[in-house]
Amino acid sequence: MAFEHEFGLGFARGKECPPPQPPTPPQHLRDEPIIANKVYDSCRRQDCLEVVARAAEPVHIDGMEIKEGEAIPVPDGAGSVTTEGFTVKKIMIVDKEPSPFKKGFWDVQVKVVFEYTLVFRKCDKDIILCVKANSIHNQKYCLFGSATSDFVAVTDLFNGETFNNGAPNVWIDTKAVALKAEFRCRHCDRKPIDVLVTVGLFCIFKLSRMVCLSVRSRGFCIPRECEDCDPADPCKFFAGLDFPMNNFAPPERLIS
């Protein structure tokens, strides 16, 4: 039942499905112009991360005041730790700049903030302490968003505001799950110092622009896997470029 509720499959229980509609005759099909946020490029990532649990608000642990943003220490007597209510709190677009290596591509840096509660327990499973926590993960990706332009557009769709269409729009879809929480030790024979949370993170990144299109829908698309943002060897990348001969010998006017 939970699966049906999450994916919207419970509508047919106890109700009759509507009869299927007859196919549209080919002579009635036509292309329609629309203004759409066209996706110029997209990719997906599936990462397994280890992030440090940090205090989401000031808290006292074993007489010590832990300020917001500081790593959460392991309280005395704790034998295990788990997470509850794990979620992606917010995603921030930190930077968006044209790629210096690929024409028409854009380097985008994002910051993902996870929010959850750490539950510390004794060895007999009794709860010692619950602490609100968060963690931050930074990501960078490179996608095609077309060359920048300097024209200005206006529409009353966005409260009549003027906007510049020079840079593409960023869209990010995420799903994250906490896989494990464990104590971290600097030395095996010493007390644990803080908590590491292992996170499974799914992301889909898209770059889009507002354009006028004539389209026919063909259903959903599955993004390709993300590629590395930066070339492993800049000199090797440079050596693979075509020599810009036109910059040194501009082409002559063609005579027809």
C-alpha positions in Angstrom: 0.0 0.0 0.0 2.9 2.4 0.8 4.4 1.7 -2.6 1.1 2.4 -4.3 0.7 5.6 -2.4 4.2 6.9 -3.1 4.0 6.3 -6.8 0.4 7.2 -7.3 -0.9 3.6 -8.1 -3.7 3.4 -5.6 -6.3 5.4 -7.6 -7.7 2.3 -9.3 -8.4 0.4 -6.1 -12.2 0.3 -5.6 -12.8 2.4 -8.8 -13.2 1.6 -12.5 -10.5 2.8 -14.9 -11.8 5.1 -17.6 -12.2 3.5 -21.0 -9.2 3.9 -23.3 -9.6 6.7 -25.8 -9.4 5.9 -29.5 -6.2 6.9 -31.3 -6.2 10.3 -33.0 -6.5 10.0 -36.8 -3.2 11.0 -38.5 -5.0 13.8 -40.4 -5.8 15.4 -37.1 -2.2 15.4 -35.8 -0.3 18.7 -36.1 2.6 20.5 -34.7 1.9 23.2 -32.1 4.1 26.1 -31.2 4.8 26.4 -27.5 7.0 28.5 -25.2 8.9 25.9 -23.2 11.9 25.5 -20.9 13.9 23.4 -23.3 16.4 21.1 -21.6 19.7 21.5 -23.5 21.6 18.8 -21.6 21.1 16.6 -18.6 23.0 13.9 -16.7 22.5 11.7 -13.6 24.8 10.7 -10.7 24.6 8.0 -8.1 27.1 8.6 -5.3 27.9 6.9 -2.0 29.1 9.6 0.4 30.6 9.8 3.9 29.7 13.1 5.6 30.4 14.4 9.2 27.4 14.9 11.4 27.3 18.6 12.5 25.0 20.3 15.0 22.0 21.9 13.4 21.5 24.1 16.5 23.5 24.8 19.8 23.5 21.8 22.1 25.2 20.6 25.3 26.8 17.2 25.4 28.7 16.0 28.5 28.9 19.5 29.8 30.4 20.9 26.6 28.6 23.5 24.5 28.5 22.5 20.8 27.8 25.4 18.5 25.8 25.2 15.3 27.9 23.8 12.5 30.4 22.1 14.8 31.0 18.3 14.6 28.8 16.4 17.1 31.0 14.5 19.7 30.1 11.1 20.9 28.6 11.3 24.4 30.0 9.2 27.2 28.4 5.7 27.5 27.2 5.6 23.8 27.5 2.2 22.3 25.8 2.8 18.9 24.3 5.6 16.8 21.5 5.7 14.2 19.8 8.3 12.1 16.1 9.3 12.0 14.1 11.6 9.7 16.9 11.8 7.1 16.1 14.2 4.3 17.5 16.7 1.8 16.8 20.1 3.5 17.9 22.3 0.6 20.1 22.6 -2.5 22.0 25.8 -3.2 23.5 26.8 -6.6 26.8 28.2 -5.5 28.3 29.1 -8.9 27.4 28.9 -12.6 30.1 29.9 -15.2 30.9 29.1 -18.8 33.4 26.3 -19.0 37.0 27.4 -20.0 37.6 24.1 -21.8 34.4 23.4 -23.7 32.5 25.9 -25.8 28.9 26.2 -24.9 29.3 24.1 -21.7 28.7 25.4 -18.2 30.4 24.5 -14.9 27.9 24.5 -12.1 28.7 24.1 -8.4 25.9 23.1 -6.0 25.7 22.5 -2.2 23.4 19.8 -0.8 22.3 20.1 2.8 21.1 17.0 4.6 19.0 17.2 7.8 18.4 14.4 10.3 18.4 13.4 13.9 21.2 11.4 15.6 20.1 8.9 18.2 22.8 7.7 20.6 22.1 4.5 22.5 23.9 2.5 25.3 25.0 -1.0 24.6 21.7 -2.2 26.1 19.9 -0.1 23.4 18.5 2.5 25.9 18.5 6.0 24.3 21.1 8.4 25.8 20.6 11.5 23.6 18.9 12.7 20.5 20.6 15.5 18.6 19.4 17.5 15.5 22.1 17.3 12.9 23.0 18.3 9.4 25.7 17.7 6.8 26.9 19.4 3.7 28.1 17.9 0.4 29.5 19.9 -2.5 29.2 18.8 -6.1 30.3 20.1 -9.5 29.1 19.1 -12.9 29.5 20.3 -16.5 26.7 20.3 -19.0 26.0 21.9 -22.4 23.8 25.0 -22.0 24.7 26.8 -25.3 26.7 30.0 -25.7 25.8 33.0 -23.7 23.9 35.9 -25.2 23.2 39.5 -24.2 19.6 40.0 -25.3 16.9 41.0 -22.8 13.4 39.5 -22.6 10.3 40.5 -20.6 7.1 38.7 -19.7 4.2 39.1 -17.2 4.5 35.3 -16.4 7.1 36.2 -13.8 5.4 39.3 -12.2 6.3 41.4 -15.2 10.0 41.3 -14.4 12.7 41.7 -17.0 15.2 38.9 -17.2 18.4 38.2 -19.0 18.5 35.0 -21.0 22.3 35.0 -21.2 22.9 32.0 -18.9 20.9 28.7 -18.8 18.6 27.8 -16.0 19.6 25.1 -13.5 17.3 22.2 -12.5 18.3 19.6 -9.9 16.3 16.6 -8.7 17.6 14.6 -5.8 16.8 11.6 -3.6 18.9 10.7 -0.6 18.9 7.9 1.9 21.1 7.4 5.0 22.8 4.0 4.7 24.8 3.9 7.9 25.9 5.9 10.9 29.1 5.0 12.8 31.6 6.5 15.2 34.8 7.8 13.9 38.1 7.3 15.7 41.5 8.8 15.0 43.2 6.0 16.9 41.6 2.6 17.4 42.5 2.5 21.1 40.9 5.9 21.9 37.4 7.2 22.4 35.4 8.0 19.2 35.6 11.7 18.3 32.5 12.2 16.1 30.0 10.5 13.8 30.2 9.7 10.1 27.0 9.2 8.1 27.1 7.2 4.9 24.7 8.6 2.4 23.3 7.2 -0.9 22.6 10.2 -3.2 20.8 10.1 -6.5 20.9 13.4 -8.6 19.6 14.5 -12.0 21.1 17.7 -13.3 19.6 19.7 -16.2 20.4 23.0 -18.0 17.5 24.6 -19.8 16.5 27.8 -21.6 13.1 29.4 -22.4 12.5 29.0 -26.2 9.7 28.8 -28.7 9.3 25.2 -30.0 7.1 23.2 -32.3 6.9 19.8 -30.6 5.3 16.4 -30.4 5.7 14.6 -27.2 7.4 11.2 -27.2 7.2 10.5 -23.5 9.9 10.7 -20.7 13.6 10.7 -21.3 16.3 9.1 -19.1 19.4 11.2 -18.7 22.8 9.8 -19.5 25.4 9.3 -16.8 27.5 12.4 -15.7 31.0 12.8 -17.0 34.0 14.3 -15.3 33.9 18.1 -15.3 37.6 18.8 -15.7 40.0 17.1 -18.2 42.4 14.8 -16.4 45.3 16.3 -18.4 44.9 19.9 -19.6 47.9 19.6 -22.0 46.5 16.5 -23.5 43.1 18.3 -24.0 44.9 21.2 -25.6 46.9 19.0 -27.9 43.7 17.4 -29.2 42.3 20.8 -30.4 42.4 21.8 -34.1 44.9 24.5 -34.9 42.9 27.9 -35.3 44.4 28.6 -38.7 41.7 31.2 -39.5 43.0 33.4 -36.6 46.4 33.6 -38.3 45.2 33.7 -41.9 41.6 35.1 -42.1 39.7 33.6 -45.0 39.4 35.6 -48.2 36.1 36.7 -49.7 34.7 34.1 -51.9 34.0 35.1 -55.5 31.1 33.4 -57.1 
